[in-house]
């Protein structure tokens, strides 16, 4: 169903007002559909993801080290005591 002349004129008026008030938004809206390979959203920074993954990896390594180092003195004391008893 084609637009009436009145609706067409109203849309042109809205477009002109948008271009005058928000030129950046009007430019982004005009680019939609022109290049199918161009992303429609702004690229997302990967730094937050890298920092979170690094923090999780570091925490895991520290947890393993703390667990393994924390268990050694108790194991060593038990084996040393068992040798003295024998």
Secondary structure in CASP SS format (residue, H / E / C, confidence):
PFRMAT SS
TARGET T0000
AUTHOR 0000-0000-0000
METHOD secondary structure of the structure
MODEL  1
X C 1.00
X C 1.00
X C 1.00
X C 1.00
X H 1.00
X H 1.00
X H 1.00
X H 1.00
X H 1.00
X H 1.00
X H 1.00
X H 1.00
X H 1.00
X H 1.00
X H 1.00
X H 1.00
X H 1.00
X H 1.00
X H 1.00
X H 1.00
X H 1.00
X C 1.00
X H 1.00
X H 1.00
X H 1.00
X H 1.00
X H 1.00
X H 1.00
X H 1.00
X H 1.00
X H 1.00
X C 1.00
X C 1.00
X C 1.00
X C 1.00
X C 1.00
X C 1.00
X C 1.00
X C 1.00
X C 1.00
X C 1.00
X C 1.00
X C 1.00
X C 1.00
X C 1.00
X C 1.00
X H 1.00
X H 1.00
X H 1.00
X H 1.00
X H 1.00
X H 1.00
X H 1.00
X H 1.00
X H 1.00
X H 1.00
X H 1.00
X H 1.00
X H 1.00
X H 1.00
X H 1.00
X H 1.00
X H 1.00
X H 1.00
X H 1.00
X H 1.00
X H 1.00
X H 1.00
X H 1.00
X H 1.00
X H 1.00
X H 1.00
X H 1.00
X H 1.00
X H 1.00
X H 1.00
X H 1.00
X H 1.00
X H 1.00
X H 1.00
X H 1.00
X H 1.00
X H 1.00
X H 1.00
X H 1.00
X C 1.00
END
